[in-house]
Amino acid sequence: MGRIAITTGGVKQSLSNYNALKSICEYIWNGFDAGANRIEINTSRNNLSAISEISIKDNGIGIAKKLLNKKFKPFYESEKAEQAYERTRITGIHGKNGVGRLTFFCFAQYAEWNTVYKENEKFKNYSINIHANNLENYKETDENIIEAKETGTTVTLSGIYQNIDIYELNEYIKKNLLVY
């Protein structure tokens, strides 16, 4: 188990300006920042037709297990900021503050990242889990070597307790995810 270097209350106070739509866009940007050229957003609905789960899947480079502590432990720090000067992508880096991964708390109870990355010509995967009531701790599963054709990460946000309108979400994404 790893420990994020801030308390749950501190995270929630620091990120109090986030809402569901802004948070979902952060997860989409994280995919683009990881080199993805394809992002899929899927939703599941409960018996009352409300959104109960959102998954955001990208085909980026994934999160190598050996880099997990560097990517998940720091709060308000990000290696993306360090790499921004080195990157030559036209779109640049969006997520530079290291907070986007924790913003789910403003509308969901649980976040799970299932990631596939390539190391030594082998595809490996594992999962990372965080609960909104315990944002300073994450749990990771053991990594496995798998048969895969590409890398990427799927973030699944569940236990959604806020009504999210699909039309409003689509419009917000169109407005806020302009790629240059």
C-alpha positions as CSV (number, residue, x, y, z in Angstrom):
1,M,0.0,0.0,0.0
2,G,1.2,3.5,-0.8
3,R,0.4,6.7,1.1
4,I,-0.4,10.0,-0.5
5,A,1.4,12.9,1.3
6,I,-1.8,14.7,2.5
7,T,-4.9,13.9,4.5
8,T,-8.3,13.3,3.0
9,G,-9.6,16.5,4.5
10,G,-6.7,18.5,3.1
11,V,-7.2,17.0,-0.4
12,K,-10.9,17.9,-0.3
13,Q,-10.3,21.4,1.0
14,S,-7.5,22.0,-1.7
15,L,-9.8,20.7,-4.5
16,S,-13.1,22.2,-3.3
17,N,-13.4,24.1,-6.6
18,Y,-13.8,20.9,-8.6
19,N,-17.2,19.6,-9.8
20,A,-18.1,16.4,-11.7
21,L,-17.7,17.9,-15.1
22,K,-14.3,19.5,-14.4
23,S,-13.1,16.3,-12.7
24,I,-14.0,14.1,-15.7
25,C,-12.2,16.4,-18.0
26,E,-9.1,16.0,-15.8
27,Y,-9.2,12.3,-16.3
28,I,-9.5,12.8,-20.1
29,W,-6.5,15.2,-20.1
30,N,-4.5,12.6,-18.1
31,G,-5.0,10.2,-21.0
32,F,-3.8,12.8,-23.6
33,D,-0.9,13.7,-21.3
34,A,0.0,10.0,-21.4
35,G,0.3,10.1,-25.2
36,A,-3.2,8.8,-26.0
37,N,-4.8,9.5,-29.3
38,R,-8.0,7.8,-28.4
39,I,-10.2,8.3,-25.4
40,E,-13.5,6.4,-24.8
41,I,-16.1,7.4,-22.2
42,N,-18.7,4.8,-21.1
43,T,-21.4,5.1,-18.6
44,S,-23.6,2.6,-16.7
45,R,-27.0,3.5,-15.4
46,N,-28.9,2.3,-12.3
47,N,-32.6,1.2,-12.1
48,L,-33.6,4.9,-11.9
49,S,-31.7,5.6,-15.1
50,A,-29.1,7.8,-13.3
51,I,-25.4,7.4,-14.1
52,S,-23.9,5.0,-11.5
53,E,-20.5,4.5,-13.1
54,I,-18.2,6.3,-15.6
55,S,-15.2,4.7,-17.2
56,I,-12.6,6.7,-19.2
57,K,-10.3,4.5,-21.3
58,D,-7.2,5.8,-23.1
59,N,-4.5,4.2,-25.3
60,G,-1.7,6.1,-23.6
61,I,1.5,4.5,-22.3
62,G,0.0,3.2,-19.0
63,I,1.5,3.6,-15.6
64,A,4.6,1.4,-15.1
65,K,4.4,-0.2,-11.7
66,K,7.9,0.9,-10.8
67,L,6.8,4.5,-11.3
68,L,3.6,4.3,-9.3
69,N,5.0,5.9,-6.1
70,K,6.3,8.8,-8.2
71,K,3.0,9.3,-9.9
72,F,0.5,8.7,-7.1
73,K,2.2,9.8,-3.8
74,P,3.0,13.4,-4.4
75,F,0.1,15.9,-4.1
76,Y,0.4,19.2,-6.0
77,E,3.5,17.9,-7.7
78,S,3.8,16.2,-11.0
79,E,6.5,14.8,-13.1
80,K,4.5,16.2,-16.1
81,A,5.6,19.7,-15.0
82,E,9.2,18.6,-15.1
83,Q,8.8,17.1,-18.5
84,A,6.9,20.0,-20.0
85,Y,10.0,21.8,-21.0
86,E,11.3,18.6,-22.6
87,R,8.2,17.6,-24.5
88,T,7.8,18.8,-28.1
89,R,4.1,17.8,-28.5
90,I,2.1,20.6,-30.0
91,T,-0.6,20.2,-27.3
92,G,1.9,20.3,-24.5
93,I,1.1,19.0,-21.0
94,H,-2.2,19.8,-19.3
95,G,-2.0,18.1,-15.9
96,K,1.0,19.7,-14.2
97,N,-0.2,19.9,-10.6
98,G,-0.6,16.3,-9.7
99,V,-4.2,16.7,-8.4
100,G,-6.5,15.4,-11.2
101,R,-6.3,11.8,-10.1
102,L,-8.0,12.6,-6.8
103,T,-10.8,14.9,-8.0
104,F,-13.4,12.0,-8.3
105,F,-14.3,12.6,-4.6
106,C,-16.6,15.5,-5.6
107,F,-19.1,13.2,-7.3
108,A,-18.1,9.5,-6.7
109,Q,-17.1,7.2,-3.9
110,Y,-14.5,5.1,-5.6
111,A,-11.9,5.2,-8.4
112,E,-10.0,2.3,-10.0
113,W,-7.3,2.6,-12.5
114,N,-6.7,-0.6,-14.6
115,T,-3.5,0.0,-16.5
116,V,-1.5,-1.8,-19.2
117,Y,2.1,-0.8,-19.9
118,K,4.9,-2.3,-21.9
119,E,8.2,-3.3,-20.2
120,N,11.0,-5.3,-21.7
121,E,8.8,-6.2,-24.7
122,K,6.1,-7.6,-22.4
123,F,2.7,-6.2,-21.6
124,K,1.9,-6.0,-17.9
125,N,-1.1,-4.8,-16.0
126,Y,-2.3,-4.1,-12.5
127,S,-5.0,-2.0,-10.8
128,I,-4.9,1.0,-8.4
129,N,-7.8,1.7,-6.1
130,I,-8.7,4.8,-4.0
131,H,-11.9,5.4,-1.9
132,A,-13.2,9.0,-1.5
133,N,-13.2,8.6,2.3
134,N,-9.5,7.7,2.4
135,L,-7.8,9.8,-0.4
136,E,-4.4,9.7,1.2
137,N,-4.1,5.9,0.7
138,Y,-4.2,3.8,-2.4
139,K,-4.0,0.1,-2.9
140,E,-2.4,-1.6,-5.9
141,T,-2.8,-5.2,-7.1
142,D,0.1,-7.4,-8.1
143,E,1.2,-6.9,-11.7
144,N,0.6,-9.7,-14.3
145,I,2.1,-10.4,-17.7
146,I,-0.7,-10.4,-20.1
147,E,-1.5,-10.9,-23.8
148,A,-2.3,-7.4,-25.2
149,K,-1.9,-5.4,-28.3
150,E,-1.7,-1.9,-26.8
151,T,-1.0,0.0,-23.7
152,G,-3.5,2.2,-21.9
153,T,-5.4,3.0,-18.8
154,T,-9.1,2.7,-17.9
155,V,-10.3,4.8,-14.9
156,T,-13.6,3.6,-13.5
157,L,-15.4,6.0,-11.2
158,S,-18.2,4.3,-9.3
159,G,-20.6,5.0,-6.4
160,I,-21.7,8.1,-8.1
161,Y,-23.9,10.1,-5.8
162,Q,-24.5,13.2,-7.9
163,N,-26.8,13.5,-10.9
164,I,-24.7,13.9,-14.1
165,D,-26.5,15.0,-17.2
166,I,-25.0,13.3,-20.3
167,Y,-25.9,16.3,-22.6
168,E,-24.3,18.7,-20.2
169,L,-21.2,16.5,-19.9
170,N,-20.8,16.3,-23.7
171,E,-21.1,20.1,-24.0
172,Y,-18.6,20.7,-21.2
173,I,-16.1,18.3,-22.8
174,K,-16.5,20.0,-26.2
175,K,-16.0,23.4,-24.7
176,N,-13.0,22.5,-22.4
177,L,-11.0,19.9,-24.3
178,L,-9.9,21.9,-27.3
179,V,-6.7,20.3,-28.7
180,Y,-4.5,22.7,-30.5
